[in-house]
Amino acid sequence: MALVLKRKNNSDEITAFDDAALIYSSIGDGILEKVFNGMTCSVNSSTKKITISSGVLLFGGRMVVIESGTTYELDVTSLWSGSGQISVICETTIAEDDEDSSVTIYASRSTSETTASPLLVGTHRKKIFQFYPSNISNQSYPCGKISPGVAKSALNISKDGMIGSVKFTDIFLDNLSGVRYARE
């Protein structure tokens, strides 16, 4: 059958792919900032280790979880010397049977990320953290942080919708070329 209406009852099974597609299209990729310890990364220059605190990363609609009360540690001794940045990469391998999919987090001098949709079968990489050993205070989270109630993009809000308790049309100009007002 080419056309299927998926729903909780009386339909084909809702698969892991269906779930991932919905999460990915509505939220996108990023670290859930207020979940556990927000997957914050700390760099110890004396031990040359990166410690990632507990948290949740959404990547391709899947949840990569470092469980509450735990950390994930990466030894970057072999990467420390030399120039350029060190990146922390989340790599997911999506298998035909999603039960066989896997995830790993590693450090690398490579900054390459996957350009194909992370929903598709294959191996996908997302840079979640980066820093320069020569200046460890220069750190960033290229995947972005997702805060509760804060839209990453307002592209899907209808013109009769609300942002917080304010009507969309009270904020944006009718032709969407700018805003009527903004605090920042």
N, C-alpha and C positions, 0 to 999 in steps of 0.2 A: 504494500500500500504506500503510495507516494505522499499522501496528506494525512497528518495525524494531529489530533487535538490532545495535548498532554495536560493532565490534571491529576489531582490526588487519587480520585476514585474512578473506576470503570474505564481506564485507558491503559495504553502500554505503560510499562514501568518507566518512572523518571530515573534516568541514569546519572552517573557521576558527571558525564559530559554535559547533560542538561543543566545540572546544578552549577557546574563551573561556568558555563556560558552565561547564565543569568547573573552570577556574582561578578564576573569579569566585565560584562556590558554595563552593569549598573554602578559598580564601584571602581573598577580598574585595579591597577597594581599599587602597592604601597604598604608601609608598616602601620598597623593600627596603633596609634600613639598612646591611647589610654588603656590598652589591654596588657595586663601584668606589668612589666617594667618597660614596655614600649620598644623592646629590642634595641636598646641603646648600646652603642659600641664604645669600649674604652681601650686605649692603646697604652701598653706599658713599655717604655723605651728601654728599660734596663733588662727586662726578661724577653723583650721582643715578641710579645704575645698580645693578641686581640681577644678581649672577652666580650661576648655578646650576651646581654641579659635576656631574661625571659620575655616573650612577646609573640606576636603573630604578624606574619608577612602574607599579604594576599598577592599571589603571582599566578596569572592565567586562570583566575577563578578558584584556585586551590589555596588552602590555608597551610602555610608552613609554620609550625608551632615549636617554640622552645618553651617547654612546660614551666608553669609557675614554680618558683623556688629553685630553678636550675639555671645554669649558664652554659654557653657553648664557647669553647676556647680554640683559638687557632694559633699555632706557632708559626711566626713569620721570619724566623732567624735567617733562613736561606734567601729571603727576598729583601732583607733589610739594606744591604749595601747596594750601591748604584744609585742612579737618578730616576726620577719619575715617581709616579704614585703607586701605591699598593691598593688594590681593590678587593673588597669582599664580594664574592659572587655566589648567588643562589642558582643552582643548576637543577632543573627538574627534567626528568625523562618521563614523558607520557607514553605509555604503552597502549597497544590496541585494546587489551583488557586492562582497564584503569586500575584494577587491583594489583597489577604488576608494575605500576608507576613508582618512581622513586625520587628522592630529593637529597641533595648534599649542599653544604655550604663550605667554600674554600677561599683561600686568599691567592691572588695572582697579580703579576705585573701587567697582564693583558687586560685591556679595558673593553674587549669585544662583548657585545650583547647580541642576543638573537633578534632578528628582525621579523621572522615569521610569527604568526599568531601563536601565542603560548597555549592555545586551546587544542592545537593540532598534535597528532602523534609525532614524536620526535624529541630531541634534546634541546632545551631552551635555557638561556642564561640571562640573569638580571643582576645588574650591579646594585648592591644595597648600601654599601659604605665605601668611602675612599679617604685616603690621607697620604701625606708625604712624610717619609721618615725624617727628612731634613727639617721639617716644620710640623710636628704632630698636632699643633693647635689648629692647623688648616685642615679641618675634617668636614665632610659633607655626606648627606644621605641622598644620592641621586635618584633613588626610586621614589622618594617623597614619603611624607608622613601623612596619615589620614586621621583627622581629628573628628570626634563625634559632632554632628550637626554642622560641619563646615564642608561645603561643596567644593570638590576639586575643580569642577567645571560646571558652569550654569547653562550649558548648551541644551540640556534636555528639559529645562523648566518651561512650562507653557506660559504664554503671555498673561493668562488669567490666574497664574499660580502665585505662591507666596515664598518669600525668602525670610525666614523667621516669622515675624508677625506683620511684615510689610508687603504690600502688594507689589508684584513684579513691575507693573506699570508706574508705580510711584518711585522706583529706583532708576529704571532704564528709560532712555529716550525712545519714542515710538518707532523710529527707524533703526534702533539698536546700535547707533553710531557712538553712543557714549552714555554716561550716567547723569541723572538729574542731581544727585548728591552723593557724597562718599565721605566717610570719616577718615579713611586712610587712602 
